[in-house]
Amino acid sequence: MAVVLVEGISDQIALETATVGRGRDLEAERVVVVPIGGAHAIGRFLTRFGPLGARVRLAGLCDLHEEEIFRRGLDAAQAGPAGTRTDMEHLGFYVCVDDLEDELIRAVGVAGVEALFDSQGDLGSFRSLQSQPAWRGRQPEAQMRRFLGSGSRRKLRYARLLVEAAVGRDALPRPLDALLTAVRPIDGQALDHRPERQPTAQPTHAGAAGRERI
């Protein structure tokens, strides 16, 4: 079994959508994606799932600004060396620059994202944001990130749509692509990036994490 720790629900939707787009079945592969409700919860979840080392394989995804928080959590959980981004990737943890929305906007392209907005009836609202004094003249990628983040439901909806568009272009962002590769089963077992530990506890349900980061 593998557990993938992500910051919020939109990250979970993006990863699960990418998996479907690649023709894979996380349930059949015994891979569970767990939104932890924000980067500061990473230590608690590593402690919760980590002691099962030999039976539960851990992986994860975070934004650039939360990289150091994830690194400290991995160090505290003694998951293995995590001093550099390469070390983190060796442990199965990947960093989005600047965040997952930014990665997806680059993958799909400005014209592609605008086409998605148009198909969803959101292009007029996006043009309104672009005309606001605070956003007028800014880079379109920054405007798009702001627009996507201006409502939780919008962010969740476009997590799926943007990933589908990226998969259709064979342009899935590297952190998502690498994470999917990291948890691909090998001979029926998810890839393990960490030293094995003896089981000492059973994991508790992820729903107790508190307020979710979207």
ZATORLUM-779408 format. One record per residue: residue in three letters; x, y, z negated of N, C-alpha, C in turn; residue number from 0. Coordinates in steps of 0.05 Angstrom, whole numbers, plus 32768, in hexadecimal, padded with zeros to 4 digits. Layout:
BEGIN
 vexse  npx  npy  npz capx capy capz  cpx  cpy  cpz paba
   ALA    X    Y    Z    X    Y    Z    X    Y    Z  NUM
...
***
This chain:
BEGIN
 vexse  npx  npy  npz capx capy capz  cpx  cpy  cpz paba
   MET 8011 7FE8 8000 8000 8000 8000 8011 8019 8000    0
   ALA 8008 802E 800E 8016 8047 800E 8003 805D 8006    1
   VAL 800D 8071 7FF6 7FFE 8088 7FEE 800C 80A1 7FF9    2
   VAL 7FFD 80B1 8008 8007 80C9 8014 7FFC 80E1 8004    3
   LEU 800D 80F0 7FF7 8005 8107 7FE7 8006 8121 7FF8    4
   VAL 7FEF 812E 7FFA 7FEE 8147 8009 7FE2 815C 7FF7    5
   GLU 7FE6 8176 7FFE 7FDE 818B 7FEC 7FC0 818F 7FEB    6
   GLY 7FB2 818D 8001 7F96 8193 8001 7F86 8182 8014    7
   ILE 7F6B 8188 8014 7F59 8177 8024 7F5E 817C 8042    8
   SER 7F65 8194 804A 7F6A 8199 8067 7F82 8189 8070    9
   ASP 7F96 8186 805F 7FAD 8175 8067 7FA4 8158 806A   10
   GLN 7F93 814F 8058 7F88 8133 8059 7F79 812F 8074   11
   ILE 7F68 8142 807B 7F59 8140 8093 7F6C 813F 80AB   12
   ALA 7F80 8150 80AB 7F93 8151 80C1 7FA2 8137 80C5   13
   LEU 7FAB 812C 80AF 7FBA 8113 80B0 7FA8 80FC 80B9   14
   GLU 7F90 80FA 80AE 7F7E 80E4 80B6 7F76 80E7 80D3   15
   THR 7F72 8100 80DC 7F6B 8104 80F9 7F82 80FC 810B   16
   ALA 7F9A 8103 8103 7FB2 80FB 8113 7FB5 80DD 8115   17
   THR 7FAE 80CF 80FF 7FB0 80B2 80FF 7F9D 80A6 8113   18
   VAL 7F84 80B0 8112 7F70 80A6 8125 7F78 80AC 8142   19
   GLY 7F83 80C4 8146 7F8C 80CB 8161 7FA3 80BA 816B   20
   ARG 7FB2 80AE 8159 7FC7 809C 8160 7FBE 807F 8161   21
   GLY 7FA4 807B 815E 7F99 8060 8160 7F9F 804E 8148   22
   ARG 7FA4 805A 8131 7FAA 804B 8119 7F93 804C 8105   23
   ASP 7F93 803A 80F2 7F7E 8038 80DE 7F8B 8037 80C2   24
   LEU 7F8A 804E 80B4 7F97 804F 809A 7F8C 803B 8086   25
   GLU 7F72 8036 8087 7F66 8023 8074 7F71 8007 8079   26
   ALA 7F72 8000 8093 7F7D 7FE5 8099 7F9B 7FE3 8092   27
   GLU 7FA9 7FFA 8094 7FC5 7FFA 808D 7FCA 7FFE 806F   28
   ARG 7FB5 8001 8060 7FB6 8005 8043 7FC6 801E 803C   29
   VAL 7FC0 8033 804B 7FCC 804E 8046 7FB5 8060 803C   30
   VAL 7FB9 806D 8025 7FA6 807F 8019 7FB2 809C 8019   31
   VAL 7FA3 80AF 8023 7FAB 80CB 8022 7F9D 80D9 800B   32
   VAL 7FAD 80E4 7FF9 7FA3 80F0 7FE1 7FA9 810E 7FE0   33
   PRO 7F94 811F 7FE1 7F98 813C 7FDD 7F9C 8141 7FBF   34
   ILE 7FB1 814E 7FB7 7FB8 8151 7F9B 7FAF 816B 7F8F   35
   GLY 7FA3 817D 7F9F 7F98 8195 7F94 7FAD 81AB 7F90   36
   GLY 7FC2 81AB 7FA0 7FD7 81BF 7F9E 7FF2 81B4 7F97   37
   ALA 8007 81C1 7FA0 8022 81B7 7F9D 802A 81B2 7F80   38
   HIS 8020 81C3 7F6E 8029 81C0 7F52 8020 81A6 7F45   39
   ALA 800E 8198 7F52 8005 817E 7F47 8017 8167 7F4F   40
   ILE 802B 816C 7F60 803A 8156 7F6B 8047 8145 7F56   41
   GLY 8052 8151 7F41 805F 8141 7F2D 804C 812E 7F1F   42
   ARG 8034 8137 7F1A 8020 8126 7F0D 8019 810E 7F1E   43
   PHE 8016 8112 7F38 800F 80FC 7F4A 8027 80EA 7F4F   44
   LEU 803F 80F4 7F50 8056 80E3 7F53 8058 80D1 7F3B   45
   THR 8053 80DC 7F23 8054 80CC 7F0B 803E 80B7 7F0B   46
   ARG 8026 80BF 7F14 800F 80AD 7F14 8013 8095 7F26   47
   PHE 801E 8099 7F3F 8021 8084 7F52 803D 8078 7F52   48
   GLY 8051 8087 7F4A 806C 807F 7F4C 8074 8066 7F3E   49
   PRO 806A 8061 7F25 8073 8049 7F17 806C 802F 7F24   50
   LEU 805A 8030 7F38 8054 8017 7F46 8067 8011 7F5D   51
   GLY 807D 8020 7F5D 8091 8020 7F73 8091 8009 7F86   52
   ALA 8092 7FF0 7F7D 8094 7FDA 7F8F 807A 7FD4 7F9E   53
   ARG 8064 7FDF 7F94 804A 7FD9 7FA0 803D 7FF1 7FAE   54
   VAL 8043 8009 7FA6 8038 8021 7FB2 804F 8032 7FBD   55
   ARG 804E 8037 7FD7 8063 8047 7FE4 8059 8064 7FE6   56
   LEU 8069 8077 7FDE 8061 8093 7FDD 806C 80A2 7FF5   57
   ALA 805C 80B4 8000 8065 80C7 8014 8055 80E0 8010   58
   GLY 805C 80F5 801F 804D 810E 801B 8053 8123 802F   59
   LEU 8044 8139 802D 8045 8150 803F 8041 8169 802F   60
   CYS 8051 817E 8034 804E 8197 8026 8055 81AE 8039   61
   ASP 804E 81C7 8031 8054 81DF 803F 8070 81E8 8037   62
   LEU 807C 81F9 8048 8097 8203 8043 8099 8210 8028   63
   HIS 8085 8220 8020 8087 822F 8007 8084 821D 7FEF   64
   GLU 807B 8205 7FF3 8079 81F2 7FDC 808F 81DC 7FDD   65
   GLU 80A2 81DF 7FEF 80B7 81CB 7FF2 80C6 81C7 7FD8   66
   GLU 80CE 81DD 7FCC 80DD 81DC 7FB3 80CE 81CE 7F9D   67
   ILE 80B3 81D4 7F9C 80A3 81C7 7F87 80A2 81A9 7F8B   68
   PHE 809F 81A0 7FA4 809F 8184 7FAA 80BA 8178 7FA3   69
   ARG 80D0 8186 7FAA 80EB 817C 7FA5 80EF 8178 7F87   70
   ARG 80E7 818B 7F77 80EA 8189 7F5A 80DA 8171 7F4F   71
   GLY 80C2 816E 7F5A 80B1 8157 7F52 80BE 813D 7F58   72
   LEU 80C9 813A 7F70 80D7 8121 7F78 80EF 811C 7F66   73
   ASP 80FD 8131 7F5F 8114 812E 7F4E 810B 8125 7F32   74
   ALA 80F6 8132 7F28 80ED 812B 7F0D 80E2 810F 7F0B   75
   ALA 80D6 8106 7F21 80CB 80EA 7F22 80E1 80D6 7F28   76
   GLN 80F9 80DF 7F2D 8110 80CD 7F33 8109 80BB 7F4B   77
   ALA 80FC 80C8 7F5F 80F5 80BA 7F77 810D 80B4 7F89   78
   GLY 8123 80C3 7F85 813B 80C0 7F95 8146 80DC 7F9A   79
   PRO 815D 80DE 7FA7 8169 80F8 7FAC 8156 8109 7FBD   80
   ALA 8151 8123 7FB5 813F 8134 7FC4 814A 8150 7FC6   81
   GLY 8165 8152 7FC7 8172 816C 7FC7 816F 817C 7FE0   82
   THR 816B 816E 7FF7 8168 817B 8010 814E 8172 801E   83
   ARG 8146 817F 8033 812F 8177 8042 8133 815B 804E   84
   THR 814B 8156 8057 8151 813B 8062 814E 8126 804C   85
   ASP 8156 812C 8034 8152 8119 801E 8134 8115 8019   86
   MET 8125 812A 801A 8108 8127 8016 80FB 8116 802B   87
   GLU 8104 811A 8044 80F9 8109 805A 8101 80EC 8057   88
   HIS 8119 80E7 804C 8121 80CC 8047 810F 80BE 8033   89
   LEU 8103 80CF 8021 80F1 80C4 800D 80D4 80C3 8018   90
   GLY 80D0 80CD 8030 80B5 80CC 803C 80A5 80E6 8039   91
   PHE 80B2 80FC 8031 80A4 8116 802D 80AD 812A 8041   92
   TYR 809A 8137 804E 809F 8148 8065 8094 8164 8060   93
   VAL 80A2 8178 806C 809C 8194 8067 8092 81A1 8081   94
   CYS 807B 81B0 807F 8070 81BF 8095 807B 81DC 8094   95
   VAL 8082 81E7 80AB 808C 8202 80AC 8079 8213 80BD   96
   ASP 806E 8228 80B2 806E 8230 8096 805A 821F 8087   97
   ASP 8044 8217 8095 8031 8205 8089 8025 81F4 80A0   98
   LEU 8012 81E3 8099 8007 81D1 80AD 7FF8 81E0 80C3   99
   GLU 7FEA 81F5 80BB 7FDB 8205 80D0 7FEF 8211 80E3  100
   ASP 8005 821B 80D9 801A 8227 80EA 8025 8213 80FD  101
   GLU 802A 81FB 80F3 8035 81E5 8104 8021 81DF 811A  102
   LEU 8007 81DD 8114 7FF3 81D6 8127 7FEE 81EC 813C  103
   ILE 7FEF 8205 8133 7FEC 821B 8146 8002 821B 815A  104
   ARG 801B 8216 8151 8032 8214 8164 802E 81FD 8177  105
   ALA 8024 81E6 816C 8022 81CE 817D 800C 81D2 8193  106
   VAL 7FF6 81DF 818C 7FE0 81E2 819F 7FE4 81FB 81B0  107
   GLY 7FF2 820F 81A6 7FF7 8227 81B5 7FE1 823C 81B1  108
   VAL 7FE7 8255 81B5 7FD4 826B 81B0 7FBC 8267 81C2  109
   ALA 7FC0 8262 81DC 7FAA 8260 81EF 7F98 8248 81E7  110
   GLY 7FA5 8232 81DF 7F96 821A 81D7 7F85 821F 81BE  111
   VAL 7F90 822D 81AB 7F81 8233 8192 7F6A 8246 8199  112
   GLU 7F6F 825A 81AA 7F59 826C 81B1 7F43 825C 81C0  113
   ALA 7F4A 8249 81D0 7F36 8238 81DE 7F26 8229 81C9  114
   LEU 7F33 821F 81B4 7F24 8211 819F 7F11 8224 8191  115
   PHE 7F1A 823C 818B 7F09 8250 817E 7EF0 8255 8190  116
   ASP 7EF5 8258 81A9 7EDF 825D 81BC 7ECC 8246 81BC  117
   SER 7ED6 822D 81BC 7EC5 8216 81BE 7EB4 8213 81A5  118
   GLN 7EBD 821E 818F 7EAE 821D 8175 7E9E 8236 816F  119
   GLY 7E9D 8248 8183 7E8E 8261 817E 7E9B 8274 816B  120
   ASP 7EB6 8271 8167 7EC4 8282 8154 7ED6 8297 8161  121
   LEU 7ED7 8298 817B 7EEA 82AB 8188 7EE2 82C8 8182  122
   GLY 7EC8 82CE 8182 7EC0 82E9 817B 7EC8 82F2 8160  123
   SER 7EC6 82E0 814C 7ECE 82E6 8131 7EEC 82EA 8130  124
   PHE 7EFB 82D9 813F 7F18 82DC 813F 7F20 82F7 814C  125
   ARG 7F12 82FF 8161 7F19 8319 816D 7F13 8330 815A  126
   SER 7EFF 832D 8149 7EF9 8341 8135 7F10 8343 8121  127
   LEU 7F1A 832C 8119 7F31 832D 8106 7F49 833A 8113  128
   GLN 7F4E 8335 812D 7F65 8341 813B 7F62 835F 813D  129
   SER 7F4A 8369 813C 7F46 8386 813F 7F48 8395 8124  130
   GLN 7F49 8386 810E 7F4A 8392 80F4 7F65 83A0 80F1  131
   PRO 7F66 83B8 80E4 7F7F 83C7 80E1 7F96 83B6 80D5  132
   ALA 7F90 83A5 80C2 7FA5 8396 80B5 7FB1 8381 80C7  133
   TRP 7FA2 8378 80DC 7FAB 8363 80ED 7FB0 836B 810A  134
   ARG 7FA9 8383 8111 7FAC 838D 812C 7FCA 838E 8133  135
   GLY 7FD1 8382 814A 7FED 8383 8153 7FFF 836D 8147  136
   ARG 7FF4 835D 8135 8004 8347 8129 8006 8330 813D  137
   GLN 801A 831F 8138 801D 8308 814A 8004 82F7 8149  138
   PRO 7FFB 82ED 8161 7FE2 82DD 8161 7FE3 82C5 814F  139
   GLU 7FFA 82B8 814C 7FFC 82A1 813B 7FF6 82A8 811E  140
   ALA 7FFF 82C0 8115 7FF9 82C9 80FA 7FDC 82CF 80F7  141
   GLN 7FD0 82DB 810B 7FB4 82E1 810B 7FA3 82C8 8109  142
   MET 7FAC 82B3 8118 7F9D 829A 8117 7F9F 828C 80FC  143
   ARG 7FB7 828D 80F0 7FB9 8282 80D5 7FA7 8290 80C1  144
   ARG 7FA5 82AA 80C3 7F94 82B9 80B2 7F76 82B2 80B7  145
   PHE 7F6F 82AF 80D0 7F54 82A8 80D7 7F4C 828D 80CD  146
   LEU 7F5E 827A 80D0 7F59 825E 80C7 7F56 825D 80A8  147
   GLY 7F66 826E 809B 7F66 826E 807E 7F50 827F 8071  148
   SER 7F40 828C 8081 7F2C 829F 8076 7F13 8292 806C  149
   GLY 7F11 8278 8070 7EFA 8269 8065 7F01 824C 8062  150
   SER 7EF9 8240 804B 7F01 8224 8046 7EF5 8211 805A  151
   ARG 7EDC 8215 8061 7ECF 8203 8074 7EDC 8205 8090  152
   ARG 7EE4 821D 8097 7EF1 8221 80B1 7F0C 8213 80B1  153
   LYS 7F1B 8215 809C 7F35 8208 809B 7F32 81E9 809D  154
   LEU 7F1E 81DE 8090 7F1A 81C1 8091 7F11 81B9 80AD  155
   ARG 7F00 81C9 80BA 7EF6 81C2 80D4 7F0C 81C2 80E9  156
   TYR 7F1D 81D7 80E7 7F32 81DA 80FB 7F4A 81C7 80F6  157
   ALA 7F4C 81BD 80DE 7F61 81A9 80D9 7F5D 8191 80EC  158
   ARG 7F44 8189 80EF 7F3F 8172 8101 7F42 817B 811E  159
   LEU 7F36 8192 8125 7F36 819B 8141 7F52 81A0 814B  160
   LEU 7F63 81AD 813B 7F7E 81B3 8144 7F8F 819A 8147  161
   VAL 7F8C 8187 8134 7F9B 816E 8137 7F92 815F 8150  162
   GLU 7F78 815D 8155 7F6E 8150 816D 7F7A 815D 8186  163
   ALA 7F7B 8178 8186 7F87 8186 819D 7FA5 817F 81A0  164
   ALA 7FB3 817F 8189 7FD0 8179 818A 7FD5 815C 8194  165
   VAL 7FC5 8149 818A 7FC8 812D 8193 7FC2 812C 81B1  166
   GLY 7FAE 813A 81BA 7FA7 813A 81D7 7FBD 8145 81E8  167
   ARG 7FCE 8156 81DD 7FE5 8162 81EC 7FFE 8152 81E7  168
   ASP 7FFC 813C 81D7 8014 812D 81CF 8028 8140 81C2  169
   ALA 801E 8151 81B0 802E 8166 81A3 8029 8167 8185  170
   LEU 8025 814F 8179 8021 814F 815C 8039 815A 814E  171
   PRO 8035 816D 813B 804C 8179 812D 805D 8164 8120  172
   ARG 8077 8169 8120 808A 8155 8117 8084 814C 80FA  173
   PRO 807E 815D 80E7 8079 8152 80CC 8063 813E 80CB  174
   LEU 804D 8143 80DA 8037 812F 80DB 8040 8116 80E9  175
   ASP 804D 8119 80FF 8056 8102 810F 8069 80F1 80FE  176
   ALA 807C 80FE 80F1 8090 80EF 80E1 8083 80E1 80C9  177
   LEU 8070 80EE 80BD 8062 80E2 80A7 8052 80C9 80AF  178
   LEU 8045 80CB 80C6 8037 80B4 80D0 804A 809D 80D5  179
   THR 8061 80A3 80E0 8075 808E 80E5 807F 8082 80CA  180
   ALA 8082 8094 80B6 808D 808B 809C 807B 8077 808E  181
   VAL 8061 8079 8093 804F 8066 8085 8044 8050 8097  182
   ARG 8050 804E 80AE 8048 8038 80C0 8050 801D 80B4  183
   PRO 803E 800A 80B3 8044 7FF0 80A7 805A 7FE1 80B7  184
   ILE 806A 7FD3 80A8 807E 7FC2 80B4 8079 7FA6 80A9  185
   ASP 8071 7F93 80BA 806B 7F78 80B1 8056 7F78 809B  186
   GLY 8042 7F8A 809F 802C 7F8A 808B 8031 7F9B 8073  187
   GLN 8048 7FA8 8071 804E 7FB8 805A 8055 7FD4 8063  188
   ALA 804B 7FE9 8054 8052 8004 805A 806F 8009 8054  189
   LEU 807C 8019 8064 8099 801F 8061 809E 802B 8046  190
   ASP 80B2 8021 8037 80B9 802B 801D 80D2 803C 8020  191
   HIS 80D1 8054 8015 80E7 8067 8017 80F6 8068 7FFC  192
   ARG 80EC 805B 7FE7 80F6 805F 7FCD 8101 8046 7FC1  193
   PRO 8114 8049 7FAD 811D 8031 7F9F 8106 8024 7F91  194
   GLU 8106 8009 7F91 80F0 7FFB 7F84 80F1 7FFD 7F66  195
   ARG 80D9 7FFF 7F5A 80D8 7FFE 7F3D 80C4 7FE9 7F36  196
   GLN 80C6 7FDF 7F1D 80B3 7FCB 7F14 8099 7FD8 7F0D  197
   PRO 8082 7FCC 7F14 8068 7FD7 7F0D 8066 7FDB 7EEF  198
   THR 805C 7FF3 7EE6 8058 7FF7 7ECA 803D 8002 7EC3  199
   ALA 802E 800B 7ED8 8013 8017 7ED2 8002 8015 7EEB  200
   GLN 7FE8 8017 7EE6 7FD6 8018 7EFD 7FCF 8035 7F02  201
   PRO 7FCD 803D 7F1C 7FC6 8059 7F23 7FA9 805F 7F1B  202
   THR 7FA4 8078 7F14 7F89 8081 7F0E 7F7E 808E 7F27  203
   HIS 7F63 8093 7F27 7F56 809D 7F3F 7F5F 80BA 7F45  204
   ALA 7F64 80C0 7F5F 7F6F 80DA 7F66 7F5B 80F1 7F62  205
   GLY 7F41 80EA 7F5E 7F2D 80FF 7F5B 7F31 8110 7F42  206
   ALA 7F41 8107 7F2F 7F45 8116 7F17 7F59 812C 7F19  207
   ALA 7F61 8133 7F31 7F77 8146 7F35 7F70 8162 7F2E  208
   GLY 7F56 8169 7F2B 7F4F 8184 7F26 7F48 8192 7F40  209
   ARG 7F4A 81AC 7F40 7F42 81BC 7F57 7F53 81B7 7F6F  210
   GLU 7F46 81B1 7F86 7F55 81AA 7F9E 7F60 81C2 7FAC  211
   ARG 7F78 81C0 7FB7 7F81 81D4 7FCA 7F76 81CC 7FE5  212
   ILE 7F6A 81E0 7FF3 7F5E 81DA 800D 7F73 81DE 8023  213
***
